[in-house]
Amino acid sequence: MTIPAPLAAVLSEIGTRFPDLADDPVMARSLLENVTSMVAEAHERYASGDGVGSIVSDRYLDPDHLATGALHAEHAQHPAGAMLAAEMLFDAYLPVFVDEVGASTTAEVLRATRALHAGVWSRFPAGAIAYTEALRQRVTTANLDSRTQIARDLHDRVAHGVLAGLQRLDLVLLTDPPPPERSEQLEGAARLLRAALTDVQDLAVTLHARVGDDRLDDALRRHVDDLFPGDDRLTVTTTGVGGTLPNWKAEEALTILLEALTNRRKHAPGSTASVTFAWTETAVVVTVRDDGPGFTPGSGADGRLGQQTMRERAGVLGARLDVESAPGAGTTVRLTVPRGSM
């Protein structure tokens, strides 16, 4: 690819200022392609008269621009470096660009300035968005890896320890029955241990929950089969045209929904329940409803639902969580998650 001498000089200056870009073949090629594209876009804007209007771009989510931001994140290149390089390009190339387009009057020079500015800066909102999203995905992956390790420890250590203690207790009750009053106490302890074992196993499964490449509703069905095998009183249905959410959103949403279903088993055992996914163009609304005993919102039972944690997770998502209940009227948990690239 033949590079015009003025542009080559600017690229050389940028390479001197940012050797990390110049010395990495992938980043150097990306820099050349982006700078060439910026200048070409500026010429198109000037020729079409677009430089007279707004200097900001309406292509903040252009796939090519997003890809550049993701590449910078992959190579640990902070967006500030790209912005400084853009300033160098604008400052050094503006006189060249004015000469290239033949701008002579004040209006033409202003138009050329706006066109070059828009051509250069149209890349950076999308690049910053992609960079931020890549970092967020790294944080999400690290969080999920930690949850997986905790789930493994709960299952392999805590659950096995509780189970071993429970088995010894059962063995004592069978082989060396104590007096009736002591037997009743030991049987009560065994019931507590069985409940604790169920809680630990449920927690391990929930912590290990992953959406992966599935849709959120399909992932929930998969985990429902693991957590509530043979529960024919629980149904999961989908309406609308299903789609995918950003992975970090889907993972958080799945955790909220599994918590709601675990609460149903704890506080409304034997109740009939349904989970409905309603997909729209802008959001997915998930409704978890049961016909259990319900509770009075704001009472002590309200806190048992773990609503605080669920609401905190919903807040991270930018989602809305609504809980409706009344004594004898069952409970409805409704989670509204906005769709989108972020």
C-alpha positions in Angstrom: 0.0 0.0 0.0 1.5 3.3 -1.1 1.2 6.0 1.6 1.3 9.6 0.6 4.4 11.4 1.9 2.5 13.8 4.2 0.5 11.0 5.8 3.7 8.8 6.1 5.4 11.7 8.0 2.4 11.9 10.5 2.4 8.1 11.0 6.2 8.2 11.7 5.7 11.0 14.2 2.9 9.0 15.9 5.1 5.9 15.9 7.9 7.8 17.6 5.5 9.1 20.3 3.9 5.7 20.8 6.4 3.0 20.2 4.0 0.3 21.5 1.9 1.0 18.5 4.7 1.1 16.0 6.6 -1.9 17.2 3.6 -4.2 17.3 2.8 -5.4 13.7 -0.9 -5.9 14.5 -1.3 -2.5 16.1 0.8 -0.8 13.5 -1.4 -2.2 10.7 -4.5 -1.2 12.6 -3.1 2.4 13.0 -2.4 2.6 9.3 -5.8 1.3 8.3 -7.6 3.7 10.7 -5.6 6.8 9.8 -6.1 6.1 6.1 -9.8 5.5 6.7 -10.1 8.7 8.7 -8.6 10.8 6.0 -10.7 9.1 3.3 -13.9 9.8 5.4 -12.8 13.4 5.8 -12.5 13.8 2.0 -15.9 12.3 1.6 -17.5 14.6 4.1 -15.9 17.7 2.6 -16.9 16.7 -0.9 -20.5 16.1 0.1 -20.7 19.3 2.1 -21.2 17.3 5.3 -18.4 19.1 6.9 -20.6 22.2 7.2 -22.9 20.5 9.7 -22.3 18.8 12.9 -18.8 17.7 13.7 -19.9 14.7 15.7 -20.6 11.3 14.3 -23.8 9.3 14.3 -21.8 6.0 13.9 -20.7 5.5 17.4 -21.5 1.7 17.2 -20.0 1.1 13.8 -18.7 -2.5 13.8 -15.3 -1.5 12.4 -14.9 1.1 15.1 -16.0 -1.3 17.8 -13.5 -3.8 16.5 -10.7 -1.3 16.8 -11.6 -0.6 20.5 -11.7 -4.3 21.2 -8.2 -4.7 19.6 -6.8 -2.0 21.8 -8.2 -3.7 24.9 -6.8 -7.0 23.8 -3.3 -5.4 23.5 -3.7 -3.4 26.8 -3.7 -0.1 24.9 -5.6 2.6 26.9 -8.0 4.7 24.8 -6.1 7.8 26.0 -3.2 6.8 23.8 -5.4 6.6 20.8 -6.9 10.0 21.6 -3.5 11.6 21.8 -2.5 10.0 18.5 -5.7 11.5 17.0 -4.8 14.9 18.2 -1.4 14.6 16.6 -3.0 13.5 13.4 -5.4 16.4 13.4 -2.8 19.0 14.2 -0.2 17.8 11.8 -2.5 16.8 8.9 -5.0 19.8 8.9 -2.8 22.1 6.8 -2.2 19.2 4.4 -5.9 18.4 4.2 -6.8 22.1 3.6 -4.3 22.1 0.7 -5.6 18.8 -0.7 -9.2 19.9 -0.9 -8.2 23.3 -2.2 -9.9 25.3 0.6 -9.2 29.0 0.2 -12.0 31.0 1.7 -12.7 31.2 5.5 -15.9 29.2 5.0 -14.1 26.5 3.0 -11.3 26.2 5.6 -13.9 25.9 8.4 -15.7 23.2 6.4 -12.4 21.4 5.8 -11.6 21.6 9.5 -15.0 20.2 10.5 -14.7 17.4 8.0 -11.3 16.3 9.2 -12.4 16.6 12.8 -15.4 14.4 12.2 -13.4 11.9 10.2 -10.9 11.6 13.0 -13.1 11.7 16.1 -15.9 9.5 14.8 -13.8 6.5 15.8 -13.3 7.2 19.4 -16.7 6.9 21.1 -17.1 3.4 19.6 -13.6 2.6 20.5 -14.0 3.7 24.1 -17.3 1.7 24.3 -15.7 -1.4 23.0 -12.7 -1.0 25.3 -14.9 -0.6 28.3 -17.0 -3.6 27.3 -13.9 -5.8 26.9 -12.7 -4.8 30.4 -16.1 -5.5 31.8 -16.2 -8.9 30.2 -12.8 -9.6 31.8 -14.2 -8.6 35.2 -17.3 -10.8 34.6 -15.2 -13.8 33.6 -13.0 -13.4 36.8 -16.1 -13.1 38.9 -17.6 -16.2 37.3 -14.4 -18.1 37.8 -14.4 -17.2 41.5 -18.0 -18.3 41.8 -17.1 -21.6 40.2 -14.3 -22.2 42.6 -16.5 -21.3 45.6 -19.2 -23.6 44.3 -16.7 -26.4 43.9 -15.5 -26.0 47.5 -19.0 -25.9 48.8 -19.9 -29.1 47.0 -16.6 -31.0 47.6 -15.8 -29.9 51.1 -18.8 -28.3 53.0 -21.5 -30.5 51.5 -19.5 -33.7 51.9 -18.7 -32.8 55.5 -22.3 -32.2 56.3 -23.3 -35.4 54.6 -20.6 -37.4 56.5 -21.9 -36.0 59.8 -25.5 -36.8 58.9 -24.6 -40.3 58.0 -22.9 -40.9 61.3 -25.8 -39.5 63.1 -28.2 -41.8 61.2 -25.9 -44.7 62.0 -26.1 -44.0 65.7 -29.9 -43.8 65.6 -30.0 -47.1 63.8 -27.4 -49.2 65.7 -27.5 -47.8 69.2 -30.9 -46.1 69.7 -30.7 -43.6 72.6 -33.5 -43.0 75.1 -36.7 -41.5 73.6 -36.0 -38.0 74.7 -32.4 -38.1 73.3 -33.6 -39.7 70.1 -36.0 -36.9 69.5 -33.2 -34.3 69.9 -30.9 -36.3 67.6 -33.6 -36.6 65.0 -34.2 -32.8 65.2 -30.5 -32.3 64.6 -30.6 -34.6 61.7 -33.4 -32.6 60.1 -31.4 -29.4 60.5 -28.4 -31.1 58.9 -30.5 -32.3 55.9 -31.9 -28.8 55.4 -28.4 -27.3 55.7 -27.2 -29.9 53.1 -29.9 -28.9 50.7 -29.1 -25.2 51.1 -25.4 -25.8 50.5 -26.1 -27.9 47.4 -28.6 -25.3 46.1 -26.0 -22.6 46.7 -23.3 -24.5 44.9 -25.5 -25.1 41.9 -26.6 -21.4 41.8 -23.0 -20.1 42.1 -21.9 -22.5 39.3 -24.8 -21.3 37.1 -23.6 -20.1 33.7 -25.5 -18.8 30.7 -22.7 -19.5 28.3 -23.7 -19.3 24.7 -27.4 -20.1 25.5 -30.2 -17.6 25.6 -31.3 -16.6 29.1 -34.5 -18.6 29.0 -32.8 -21.8 27.7 -30.1 -21.4 30.4 -32.8 -21.1 33.1 -34.5 -24.3 31.8 -31.2 -26.1 32.0 -30.6 -25.1 35.6 -34.2 -25.7 36.6 -33.7 -29.4 35.6 -30.6 -29.5 37.9 -32.1 -27.7 40.9 -35.7 -29.0 40.7 -35.6 -32.4 39.0 -39.1 -33.8 38.5 -40.9 -30.7 39.6 -44.0 -30.9 37.4 -45.5 -27.9 39.2 -43.0 -25.5 37.7 -43.2 -24.4 34.1 -41.1 -22.1 31.9 -42.5 -20.4 28.8 -41.3 -17.8 26.3 -43.3 -15.3 24.3 -42.1 -12.9 21.7 -39.0 -13.3 19.5 -36.2 -14.4 21.9 -32.8 -13.0 21.6 -29.5 -12.7 23.5 -28.3 -10.3 26.1 -24.7 -9.2 26.7 -23.1 -12.1 28.6 -22.5 -10.2 31.8 -26.2 -9.1 31.9 -27.4 -12.6 31.2 -25.3 -14.1 34.0 -26.5 -11.6 36.6 -30.1 -12.0 35.5 -29.8 -15.8 35.7 -28.6 -15.5 39.3 -31.6 -13.3 40.3 -34.1 -15.7 38.7 -32.5 -18.8 40.4 -32.7 -17.0 43.7 -36.4 -16.3 43.2 -37.0 -20.0 42.4 -35.0 -21.2 45.3 -37.0 -18.9 47.6 -40.2 -20.4 46.2 -39.0 -23.9 47.2 -38.1 -22.6 50.7 -41.1 -20.5 51.5 -43.8 -22.0 49.2 -43.0 -25.7 48.9 -45.5 -27.7 46.8 -46.9 -24.5 45.2 -47.6 -24.3 41.5 -45.2 -21.8 39.8 -44.5 -20.4 36.4 -41.7 -18.5 34.8 -42.6 -16.4 31.7 -40.1 -14.7 29.4 -41.6 -11.9 27.4 -39.2 -10.6 24.8 -39.6 -7.2 23.1 -37.3 -5.1 21.0 -36.1 -3.1 24.0 -36.3 -5.5 26.9 -37.0 -8.9 28.3 -39.5 -9.1 31.1 -39.3 -12.3 33.2 -42.2 -13.0 35.6 -41.8 -15.7 38.3 -45.2 -16.4 39.9 -46.3 -18.9 42.5 -49.6 -19.6 44.3 -48.0 -20.2 47.7 -48.9 -18.6 51.1 -47.4 -15.2 50.2 -46.4 -12.7 52.7 -46.9 -9.1 53.7 -44.3 -6.8 52.0 -42.2 -5.0 54.5 -42.6 -7.7 57.1 -39.9 -10.0 58.4 -40.7 -12.5 55.7 -40.0 -9.8 53.1 -36.3 -9.9 54.2 -36.1 -13.7 53.9 -36.6 -13.5 50.2 -33.1 -12.1 49.8 -34.6 -9.2 48.0 -31.8 -6.8 49.0 -29.2 -8.9 47.1 -31.6 -9.4 44.2 -32.2 -5.7 44.0 -28.5 -4.9 44.1 -27.9 -7.2 41.2 -30.8 -5.7 39.3 -29.3 -2.3 39.9 -26.0 -3.3 38.4 -27.9 -4.4 35.3 -29.9 -1.2 35.0 -32.9 -3.5 35.4 -36.1 -3.2 37.4 -37.1 -5.7 40.0 -40.7 -5.7 41.3 -42.0 -8.0 44.1 -45.7 -8.4 44.7 -47.3 -10.5 47.4 -50.0 -10.7 50.0 -51.0 -13.4 52.6 -52.8 -16.1 50.8 -52.3 -14.6 47.4 -49.0 -16.1 46.3 -45.9 -14.1 45.2 -44.9 -12.5 41.9 -41.3 -11.5 41.1 -40.9 -9.4 37.9 -37.5 -8.6 36.4 -37.2 -6.2 33.5 -33.8 -6.3 31.8 -33.1 -3.7 29.0 -31.6 -5.2 25.9 -28.7 -3.5 24.1 -25.0 -3.8 23.5 -24.0 -2.6 26.9 
